Amino acid sequence: MSDQEGAHFKRSMSTRHLVMLSLGGVIGTGLFLSSGYTVQQAGPMGAVLAYLVGGIVAWLVMMCLGELAVHMPDSGAFSAHATRYIGPGTGYMVAWMYWLTWTVALGSEFTAAAVFMGRWFPDIPGWYWSGLFAAIVFGVNAFTSRFFAESEFWLSLIKVLAVVAFVLIGAAAIIGFVPLQDDTGAAVASPGLSALWGEGAMPPSLLTIGMTLLAVMFAFSGTELIGIAAGEAEDPARNVPKAIRATLWRLILFFVGTMVVIAALLPHTEAGLSQSPFVAVFQRIGVPGAADIMNFVIITALLSAANSGLYASARMLWTLSDQGTLPKSLGRLNKRGIPMNALLLSMIGGFGALFSSVYAPETVYLVLVSISGLAVVIVWMAIALSQFNFRRQYLREGGRLEDLVYRTPGYPFVPLIAFGACLAACIGIAFDPQQRIALYFGVPFIALCYLIHYLHRRQSAKRARTAKETTA
């Protein structure tokens, strides 16, 4: 890790910080808001299956990342891995795609937070709340990484407890221990799990489930934050594997359990992006004040996810600067170990929320989710391919498997299946008119990244030749 302006990244994150940072990045709009879209499109049982598949793919990718992150703990994470084990152009593209993932996600988090604040303050414009939350998130990130990690720990803990409470109360309602009510307040009988196999439980074809996979992958994006934080973690060889194991089983339990409750208690015809399915379910349960409490928790969750996102996007810009493909000013660390210039530039994505919260937040939000989802799936593909190539190169150079502190099990099938599943999710959105715009934006963006990197390398080589001729 380079020393810029006499400052270094501080290794100040413990296992609990890594786990909560990853959970903080994941448990956000993808679970609290996008899950309603998945139920609406794929049906109750189709949504449960989609999230189960998404959780399995995230698990496969994380096993690939674990081997790389422990062997090469670097704040550049998968960008540095892709540069070394796929190619410099791909490493450059991955860094920009991940930056795009989180800066666009910032817009979606701030937009969603403004939508939820509208429940209490319908007369205040959404851009006001988006701007206020952007300022808070920036302030938290501008302090030390330890302060960021500690604040993220407590923000994440709130929403983890809220998800657990939602699953437990929802389960009680499913089996009839907690009464349900309709929109008029009249008591209704518990439907049990009948919605999971009744009419409309599954979509007309499996392709519909495939079309929702990108939104589901977006919901699981953030698990890979452990790879970035490895560069600022205490004893990464011990803490990173522990954090990966602790994060993954919690995520699958939370997401699948949550989707079962939502699918069972919320009619899929009432699900969508206009209201969180969490709030809608609590309104049906009829617990006094529960919907408002959940609304508050969701806003906290959105701030937490945005907090993690700004952290990640700033580290990606630092990586590009450290590799010499962006101005050195973006890689400069202040005395607290914060890449302040990179942090400022990354907030641009957050400002996009000020426009999307004014102009059709429901439709613009889905576009933001689709673009961010495509970007993170491309990054996941790079992680899987990097691990596949790393293991081959490591063994070819005489390395022993016994010397790897963390080994991806099931090699080479795990990275190959992870890569194939992510590729299938990218193809799936081509059949969804609402999400297809992500391809229209994402594919040219990828091509542009490779073109800029090629031109930059060519220009650098030309300058090097000119300097050599001058000195000669």
C-alpha positions as CSV (number, residue, x, y, z in Angstrom):
1,M,0.0,0.0,0.0
2,S,1.5,3.3,-1.0
3,D,2.4,6.1,1.2
4,Q,0.9,9.3,0.0
5,E,1.6,12.6,1.7
6,G,3.0,10.7,4.6
7,A,-0.4,9.1,5.4
8,H,-1.5,5.5,5.4
9,F,-4.8,3.6,5.7
10,K,-5.3,2.7,9.3
11,R,-5.8,-1.0,10.2
12,S,-8.4,-0.4,12.8
13,M,-11.4,-2.7,12.0
14,S,-12.1,-5.8,14.0
15,T,-14.2,-8.9,13.0
16,R,-17.4,-7.3,14.4
17,H,-16.8,-4.1,12.3
18,L,-16.2,-6.2,9.2
19,V,-19.4,-8.3,9.7
20,M,-21.6,-5.2,10.4
21,L,-20.0,-3.3,7.5
22,S,-21.0,-6.1,5.2
23,L,-24.5,-6.4,6.7
24,G,-24.8,-2.6,6.6
25,G,-24.0,-2.6,2.9
26,V,-26.5,-5.4,2.1
27,I,-29.5,-4.7,4.3
28,G,-30.9,-1.6,2.6
29,T,-33.2,-0.7,-0.3
30,G,-32.6,-4.1,-1.9
31,L,-34.4,-5.8,1.1
32,F,-36.7,-3.1,2.4
33,L,-38.0,-1.7,-0.9
34,S,-36.9,-3.8,-4.0
35,S,-38.3,-7.0,-2.4
36,G,-41.8,-5.6,-3.1
37,Y,-41.0,-5.4,-6.8
38,T,-39.7,-9.0,-6.8
39,V,-42.9,-10.3,-5.2
40,Q,-45.0,-8.3,-7.7
41,Q,-43.1,-9.6,-10.7
42,A,-42.3,-13.2,-9.7
43,G,-45.1,-14.0,-7.4
44,P,-44.8,-15.1,-3.7
45,M,-43.1,-18.5,-4.3
46,G,-41.1,-17.2,-7.2
47,A,-39.8,-14.3,-5.1
48,V,-38.7,-16.7,-2.3
49,L,-36.9,-18.9,-5.0
50,A,-35.2,-15.8,-6.5
51,Y,-33.8,-14.7,-3.2
52,L,-32.7,-18.2,-2.4
53,V,-30.8,-18.3,-5.7
54,G,-29.4,-14.9,-5.1
55,G,-28.2,-15.9,-1.6
56,I,-26.5,-19.0,-3.0
57,V,-24.7,-17.0,-5.7
58,A,-23.6,-14.4,-3.1
59,W,-22.2,-17.3,-1.0
60,L,-20.2,-18.7,-4.0
61,V,-18.8,-15.3,-4.8
62,M,-17.8,-14.7,-1.2
63,M,-16.0,-18.0,-1.0
64,C,-14.0,-16.9,-4.1
65,L,-13.3,-13.4,-2.6
66,G,-12.2,-15.0,0.7
67,E,-9.2,-16.7,-0.8
68,L,-8.2,-13.5,-2.7
69,A,-8.7,-11.1,0.2
70,V,-6.8,-13.2,2.7
71,H,-3.9,-13.8,0.3
72,M,-3.9,-10.1,-0.9
73,P,-5.5,-7.8,1.7
74,D,-5.7,-4.5,-0.1
75,S,-8.1,-1.6,0.0
76,G,-8.2,-1.9,-3.8
77,A,-9.6,-5.4,-3.3
78,F,-11.2,-7.0,-6.4
79,S,-9.9,-4.2,-8.6
80,A,-6.3,-5.1,-7.6
81,H,-7.1,-8.8,-7.9
82,A,-8.5,-8.4,-11.4
83,T,-5.6,-6.2,-12.5
84,R,-3.2,-8.9,-11.4
85,Y,-5.0,-12.1,-12.4
86,I,-7.2,-11.0,-15.4
87,G,-5.6,-7.9,-16.9
88,P,-4.9,-4.2,-16.2
89,G,-7.8,-3.1,-18.4
90,T,-10.3,-5.4,-16.6
91,G,-8.9,-4.1,-13.2
92,Y,-9.5,-0.6,-14.4
93,M,-13.0,-1.4,-15.6
94,V,-13.9,-3.2,-12.3
95,A,-12.9,-0.3,-10.2
96,W,-15.1,2.1,-12.2
97,M,-18.0,-0.4,-12.3
98,Y,-17.8,-0.8,-8.5
99,W,-17.6,3.0,-8.1
100,L,-20.6,3.2,-10.3
101,T,-22.4,0.5,-8.2
102,W,-22.1,2.5,-5.1
103,T,-22.4,6.1,-6.3
104,V,-25.6,5.1,-8.2
105,A,-26.7,3.1,-5.1
106,L,-26.2,6.3,-3.0
107,G,-28.8,7.9,-5.3
108,S,-31.2,5.0,-4.7
109,E,-30.7,5.0,-0.9
110,F,-31.3,8.8,-0.6
111,T,-34.3,8.6,-3.0
112,A,-35.8,5.8,-1.0
113,A,-35.1,7.6,2.3
114,A,-37.0,10.7,1.0
115,V,-39.9,8.4,0.0
116,F,-40.2,7.0,3.5
117,M,-39.9,10.5,5.1
118,G,-42.9,11.4,3.0
119,R,-45.0,9.2,5.2
120,W,-44.6,11.6,8.1
121,F,-43.9,14.9,6.2
122,P,-45.9,14.7,3.0
123,D,-45.7,18.4,2.3
124,I,-41.9,18.7,2.5
125,P,-40.2,18.1,-0.9
126,G,-38.1,14.9,-1.2
127,W,-35.0,16.7,-2.4
128,Y,-34.8,18.3,1.1
129,W,-34.4,15.0,2.8
130,S,-32.1,13.6,0.2
131,G,-29.7,16.6,0.7
132,L,-29.9,16.4,4.5
133,F,-29.1,12.6,4.5
134,A,-26.3,13.1,2.0
135,A,-24.6,15.7,4.3
136,I,-24.9,13.3,7.3
137,V,-23.4,10.4,5.5
138,F,-20.5,12.5,4.1
139,G,-19.8,13.8,7.6
140,V,-19.5,10.3,9.1
141,N,-17.1,9.2,6.3
142,A,-15.0,12.4,6.6
143,F,-13.8,11.4,10.1
144,T,-11.5,8.5,10.9
145,S,-12.1,5.0,9.5
146,R,-12.5,3.8,13.1
147,F,-15.3,6.3,13.7
148,F,-16.9,5.3,10.4
149,A,-16.7,1.6,11.4
150,E,-18.1,2.2,14.9
151,S,-21.0,4.2,13.6
152,E,-21.7,1.6,10.9
153,F,-21.7,-1.1,13.6
154,W,-24.5,0.5,15.6
155,L,-26.5,1.6,12.6
156,S,-26.3,-2.0,11.2
157,L,-27.2,-3.5,14.6
158,I,-30.5,-1.5,14.6
159,K,-31.7,-2.9,11.3
160,V,-30.4,-6.4,12.0
161,L,-32.6,-6.4,15.2
162,A,-35.5,-5.0,13.2
163,V,-35.2,-7.7,10.5
164,V,-35.1,-10.4,13.2
165,A,-38.2,-8.9,14.9
166,F,-40.0,-8.7,11.6
167,V,-39.4,-12.4,10.8
168,L,-40.4,-13.5,14.3
169,I,-43.6,-11.3,14.5
170,G,-44.4,-12.3,10.9
171,A,-44.0,-16.0,11.7
172,A,-46.3,-15.6,14.6
173,A,-48.9,-13.9,12.3
174,I,-48.6,-16.7,9.8
175,I,-49.4,-19.4,12.4
176,G,-52.2,-17.3,13.9
177,F,-50.6,-16.2,17.2
178,V,-50.8,-12.5,16.1
179,P,-54.1,-11.2,14.6
180,L,-54.3,-9.7,11.1
181,Q,-56.6,-7.0,9.8
182,D,-57.6,-5.6,6.4
183,D,-57.4,-2.0,5.2
184,T,-60.6,-1.1,7.1
185,G,-59.2,-2.5,10.4
186,A,-61.5,-5.5,10.4
187,A,-60.0,-8.7,11.7
188,V,-59.2,-11.4,9.1
189,A,-58.0,-15.0,9.4
190,S,-54.4,-15.8,9.0
191,P,-53.6,-17.1,5.5
192,G,-50.8,-19.4,6.7
193,L,-48.5,-20.3,3.9
194,S,-51.2,-20.8,1.3
195,A,-50.0,-17.8,-0.7
196,L,-46.8,-19.8,-1.5
197,W,-48.6,-22.5,-3.5
198,G,-51.9,-20.9,-4.3
199,E,-53.0,-19.2,-7.6
200,G,-50.4,-16.7,-8.8
201,A,-47.7,-18.1,-6.4
202,M,-45.4,-18.8,-9.4
203,P,-45.0,-16.7,-12.5
204,P,-46.1,-18.1,-15.9
205,S,-42.5,-19.1,-16.7
206,L,-39.1,-19.5,-15.0
207,L,-37.8,-16.7,-17.3
208,T,-39.8,-14.2,-15.1
209,I,-37.8,-15.3,-12.1
210,G,-34.6,-14.9,-14.1
211,M,-35.7,-11.4,-15.0
212,T,-35.9,-10.5,-11.3
213,L,-32.4,-11.9,-10.5
214,L,-30.6,-8.6,-11.2
215,A,-32.8,-6.8,-8.6
216,V,-32.1,-9.7,-6.2
217,M,-28.4,-9.5,-6.9
218,F,-28.5,-5.8,-6.1
219,A,-30.2,-6.8,-2.8
220,F,-27.2,-8.9,-1.9
221,S,-24.6,-6.4,-3.1
222,G,-22.5,-5.2,-0.2
223,T,-21.3,-8.6,0.9
224,E,-18.1,-8.0,-1.0
225,L,-17.3,-4.9,1.1
226,I,-15.4,-7.3,3.4
227,G,-12.8,-7.5,0.6
228,I,-12.3,-3.8,0.5
229,A,-12.2,-3.5,4.3
230,A,-9.5,-6.2,4.5
231,G,-7.0,-3.5,3.7
232,E,-8.0,-1.6,6.9
233,A,-8.7,-4.7,9.1
234,E,-6.7,-5.9,12.1
235,D,-5.1,-9.3,11.3
236,P,-7.0,-9.9,8.0
237,A,-5.8,-13.5,7.8
238,R,-7.9,-14.3,10.9
239,N,-10.7,-11.7,10.8
240,V,-11.7,-11.9,7.1
241,P,-12.6,-15.6,7.0
242,K,-14.5,-15.3,10.3
243,A,-16.4,-12.3,9.0
244,I,-17.2,-14.1,5.7
245,R,-18.6,-17.1,7.5
246,A,-20.6,-15.0,10.0
247,T,-22.0,-12.7,7.3
248,L,-23.2,-15.3,4.8
249,W,-25.4,-17.5,7.0
250,R,-27.0,-14.4,8.6
251,L,-27.8,-12.9,5.1
252,I,-29.4,-16.1,3.7
253,L,-31.4,-16.5,7.0
254,F,-32.5,-12.9,7.0
255,F,-33.4,-12.6,3.3
256,V,-35.1,-15.9,2.8
257,G,-36.9,-15.7,6.1
258,T,-38.1,-12.1,5.3
259,M,-39.3,-13.1,1.8
260,V,-41.3,-16.0,3.2
261,V,-43.1,-13.6,5.6
262,I,-43.7,-11.0,3.0
263,A,-44.9,-13.6,0.4
264,A,-47.2,-15.2,2.9
265,L,-48.8,-12.0,4.4
266,L,-48.8,-9.5,1.6
267,P,-50.9,-10.1,-1.6
268,H,-48.6,-9.9,-4.6
269,T,-51.1,-7.6,-6.3
270,E,-50.4,-5.0,-3.5
271,A,-46.6,-5.2,-3.6
272,G,-44.5,-2.8,-5.6
273,L,-42.2,0.2,-5.2
274,S,-44.6,2.8,-3.8
275,Q,-44.4,1.5,-0.3
276,S,-42.0,-0.8,1.7
277,P,-43.5,-4.3,2.0
278,F,-42.2,-4.2,5.6
279,V,-44.5,-1.3,6.4
280,A,-47.4,-2.8,4.5
281,V,-47.1,-6.1,6.4
282,F,-46.9,-4.4,9.8
283,Q,-50.0,-2.4,8.9
284,R,-51.8,-5.7,8.2
285,I,-50.7,-7.1,11.5
286,G,-52.2,-4.1,13.3
287,V,-49.6,-3.6,16.0
288,P,-50.0,0.0,17.3
289,G,-47.3,2.2,15.9
290,A,-45.4,-0.7,14.4
291,A,-45.5,0.7,10.9
292,D,-44.1,4.0,12.0
293,I,-41.4,2.3,14.0
294,M,-40.5,0.2,11.0
295,N,-40.5,3.3,8.8
296,F,-37.8,4.8,11.2
297,V,-35.8,1.6,11.1
298,I,-35.8,1.5,7.3
299,I,-34.6,5.1,7.1
300,T,-31.8,4.2,9.5
301,A,-31.0,1.2,7.3
302,L,-30.9,3.3,4.2
303,L,-28.4,5.7,5.9
304,S,-26.3,2.8,6.9
305,A,-26.2,1.3,3.4
306,A,-25.3,4.7,2.0
307,N,-22.6,5.1,4.6
308,S,-21.1,1.8,3.5
309,G,-21.5,2.7,-0.2
310,L,-19.7,6.1,0.1
311,Y,-16.8,4.3,1.9
312,A,-16.5,1.7,-0.8
313,S,-16.7,4.1,-3.8
314,A,-14.1,6.5,-2.3
315,R,-11.7,3.5,-1.9
316,M,-12.2,2.5,-5.5
317,L,-11.1,6.0,-6.7
318,W,-8.1,5.8,-4.3
319,T,-7.2,2.5,-6.0
320,L,-7.4,4.0,-9.5
321,S,-5.2,6.9,-8.4
322,D,-2.8,4.5,-6.7
323,Q,-2.5,2.5,-10.0
324,G,-1.7,5.8,-11.8
325,T,-4.8,5.9,-13.9
326,L,-6.4,8.9,-12.1
327,P,-4.8,12.1,-10.8
328,K,-2.6,11.6,-7.7
329,S,-4.8,14.1,-5.9
330,L,-7.6,11.5,-5.7
331,G,-5.2,9.1,-3.9
332,R,-4.0,11.6,-1.3
333,L,-4.8,10.6,2.3
334,N,-5.2,13.2,5.0
335,K,-3.7,12.8,8.5
336,R,-6.7,10.8,9.6
337,G,-6.2,8.3,6.7
338,I,-9.2,9.4,4.7
339,P,-9.0,9.9,0.9
340,M,-11.0,13.2,1.1
341,N,-10.8,14.2,-2.6
342,A,-12.1,10.8,-3.6
343,L,-14.8,11.1,-1.0
344,L,-15.9,14.4,-2.4
345,L,-16.0,13.1,-6.0
346,S,-18.0,10.0,-5.0
347,M,-20.8,12.2,-3.5
348,I,-21.7,13.2,-7.1
349,G,-23.8,10.0,-7.3
350,G,-25.6,11.0,-4.2
351,F,-26.6,14.4,-5.7
352,G,-28.3,12.5,-8.5
353,A,-30.9,11.6,-5.8
354,L,-31.9,15.2,-5.6
355,F,-33.3,15.0,-9.2
356,S,-34.7,11.5,-9.0
357,S,-36.6,12.3,-5.8
358,V,-38.3,15.1,-7.6
359,Y,-38.9,13.4,-11.0
360,A,-40.9,10.2,-10.6
361,P,-39.1,8.5,-7.7
362,E,-40.8,5.2,-8.3
363,T,-39.7,4.8,-11.9
364,V,-36.3,6.4,-11.6
365,Y,-35.6,4.3,-8.5
366,L,-36.0,1.1,-10.5
367,V,-33.6,2.4,-13.1
368,L,-31.0,3.3,-10.5
369,V,-31.4,-0.2,-8.9
370,S,-31.0,-1.9,-12.3
371,I,-27.8,0.1,-13.3
372,S,-26.3,-0.5,-9.8
373,G,-27.3,-4.2,-9.9
374,L,-25.7,-4.7,-13.3
375,A,-22.5,-3.1,-12.1
376,V,-22.2,-5.3,-9.0
377,V,-22.9,-8.4,-11.0
378,I,-20.1,-7.5,-13.4
379,V,-17.8,-7.1,-10.4
380,W,-18.9,-10.5,-9.0
381,M,-18.0,-12.1,-12.3
382,A,-14.6,-10.5,-12.1
383,I,-14.1,-11.8,-8.5
384,A,-15.0,-15.4,-9.6
385,L,-12.7,-15.2,-12.7
386,S,-9.8,-13.7,-10.6
387,Q,-10.0,-16.5,-8.1
388,F,-10.1,-19.1,-10.9
389,N,-7.0,-17.6,-12.5
390,F,-5.2,-17.0,-9.2
391,R,-5.4,-20.6,-8.1
392,R,-4.1,-21.8,-11.5
393,Q,-1.2,-19.4,-11.4
394,Y,-0.5,-20.1,-7.7
395,L,-0.2,-23.8,-8.4
396,R,1.7,-23.3,-11.6
397,E,4.3,-21.3,-9.8
398,G,4.8,-24.0,-7.2
399,G,2.5,-22.9,-4.5
400,R,1.0,-25.4,-2.1
401,L,-2.7,-25.4,-1.2
402,E,-1.8,-26.2,2.4
403,D,-0.1,-22.7,2.6
404,L,-3.3,-20.8,1.7
405,V,-4.9,-19.6,5.0
406,Y,-8.3,-19.6,3.4
407,R,-9.1,-21.9,0.4
408,T,-12.2,-21.7,-1.8
409,P,-13.8,-25.1,-1.5
410,G,-15.1,-27.0,-4.6
411,Y,-12.5,-25.5,-7.0
412,P,-12.9,-25.1,-10.0
413,F,-16.7,-25.6,-9.8
414,V,-17.5,-22.8,-7.3
415,P,-15.9,-19.9,-9.4
416,L,-17.3,-21.3,-12.6
417,I,-20.9,-21.7,-11.3
418,A,-20.7,-18.2,-9.7
419,F,-19.5,-16.7,-13.0
420,G,-22.2,-18.5,-15.0
421,A,-25.0,-17.5,-12.6
422,C,-24.0,-13.8,-12.8
423,L,-23.8,-13.9,-16.6
424,A,-27.3,-15.4,-16.6
425,A,-28.6,-12.6,-14.5
426,C,-27.2,-10.0,-16.9
427,I,-28.8,-11.8,-19.8
428,G,-32.1,-12.1,-17.9
429,I,-32.7,-8.3,-17.8
430,A,-32.6,-8.1,-21.6
431,F,-36.2,-9.6,-21.4
432,D,-37.5,-7.0,-18.9
433,P,-38.5,-3.7,-20.5
434,Q,-38.3,-1.9,-17.1
435,Q,-34.7,-3.0,-16.4
436,R,-33.3,-3.2,-19.9
437,I,-32.1,0.3,-19.6
438,A,-29.3,-1.0,-17.4
439,L,-27.8,-2.7,-20.5
440,Y,-28.2,0.4,-22.6
441,F,-26.2,2.3,-20.0
442,G,-23.9,-0.4,-18.7
443,V,-22.5,-2.0,-21.8
444,P,-21.3,1.3,-23.4
445,F,-19.9,2.3,-20.0
446,I,-17.8,-1.0,-19.9
447,A,-16.6,-0.4,-23.5
448,L,-15.7,3.2,-22.6
449,C,-13.6,2.0,-19.6
450,Y,-11.6,-0.3,-21.7
451,L,-11.1,2.4,-24.4
452,I,-9.9,5.0,-21.9
453,H,-7.5,2.5,-20.3
454,Y,-6.1,1.6,-23.7
455,L,-5.6,5.2,-24.6
456,H,-4.1,6.0,-21.2
457,R,-1.6,3.2,-21.5
458,R,-0.7,4.2,-25.1
459,Q,-0.2,7.8,-24.0
460,S,1.9,6.7,-21.0
461,A,4.1,4.6,-23.3
462,K,4.5,7.5,-25.7
463,R,5.6,9.8,-22.8
464,A,8.1,7.2,-21.6
465,R,9.6,6.8,-25.1
466,T,9.9,10.6,-25.4
467,A,11.6,10.9,-22.0
468,K,14.0,8.1,-22.9
469,E,14.9,9.8,-26.2
470,T,15.4,13.1,-24.5
471,T,17.8,11.7,-21.9
472,A,19.6,9.8,-24.5
